[in-house]
Amino acid sequence: MPTIAESSPVPQTSMRGVYLPGGRTVDIRDVPVPTPGPGQVVLSIMASSICGSDVRAIYRDHLGTGAEAYQDVVAGHEPSGVVVEVGPECRRLRPGDRVTVYHISGCGQCAECQRGYLIGCTSPLRASYGWQRDGGHAPYMLADEPTCLPLPDELSFVDGALAACGFGTVFEALSRIGVSGRDRLLVTGLGPVGLAAGMLGRALGASQVIGAEVSAGRLSWARKLDLFDEVIDVGDGGLEQVLDATGGEGTEASIDCSGSGPGRLLALGALKTWGRASFVGEGGDVTIDVSEMLLHKQVTLYGSWVTSLRHMEELTDFLVRTGLRPERLVTDRFGLEDAAAAYAAADGQQTGKVCILPHGDE
């Protein structure tokens, strides 16, 4: 692990930061080391993982408007690290504290912020790290104190980075549909988010966890991880395979992490009567037979967007109590200067998660 100045100011004035100009390019620039203002802290970033949304909406092309608009800032919205400086009016954090970061800062005043769902902040002050304000693809990052949550010693910094978005999103969605030991759970889409759903679904007590995917690479990787009781190739008749695996009954719960029409249809179609489904995969659309798939089966469908501050803190405690390590899903680690290779790997990724370590290995 690199040496971290836990009680003294950052001993440098400039650093290197990763920008995403679009068109599958990466730009590494010299930028100033941030200085904390009131209620802010400076973090030494130890791990900053790459999210599929970064690849989809920024790295390939700048697709987003509103919440997805990229404002030419240091990229990376899944960071974790150590507090090295605190600004005036900080009440909770001290230099040396290990933290993971909720990846949106809000106004703190609107109804959604008051509930802890900064993702839904309605103020123009809302800004996502790595999208509208500088993120974690740099040695140091400026963060608002309320967005920094304690990272237990039992978890690595890579664990903390993955908790910041993917695992938090899944934990929220599975909590919404109340997954427990009474349920069989279907996960559609076995990218990093779907793999997290399999890991958390089993830990929450699901009696059977089934994964469904179309990519041969992801199917192979999911089987090697042994997170699922069954891993189904959707190209071979996904619904029939789910029914076969459940004795013809279907599942009580499902979560779509694919963001695809076929994945969403399978997540709904495989449910039993009175089943519950959650959609977390971004983008795309789907056309459903409302009467057949929702009304007549008495299905409850939840849309779930990220998580809340409180639930993210619950997640880190849950990970410790259950011995789960999100880091298990990481297949590739890169230094900051190799960020172009990191994004190229994430763009073509058919297995697990890609992580940038701005200070080198933990």
Buried (B, 14 or more C-beta within 10 A) or exposed (E): EEEBBEEEEBEEEEBBBBBBEEEBEBEBEEBEBBEBEEBBBBBBBBBBBBBBBBBBBBBBEBEBEEBBBBEEBBBBBBBBBBBBBBBEEBEEBEBEBBBBBBBBBBBBEBEBBEEBBBBBBEEEEBBBBBBBBBBBBBBBBBBBBBBBBBBBEEBBBBBBBBBBBBBBBBBBBBBBBEBBEEBBBBBBBBBBBBBBBBBBBBBBEBEBBBBBBBBEEBBBBBBEBEBBBBBBBBEEEBBEBBBEBBEEEBBBBBBBBBBBBBBBBBBBBBBBEEBBBBBBBBEEEBEBEEEEBBEEBEBBBBEBBBBBBEBBBBBBEBBBEEEBBBBBBBBBBBBBEBBBBBBBBBBEBEBBBBBBBBBEEE
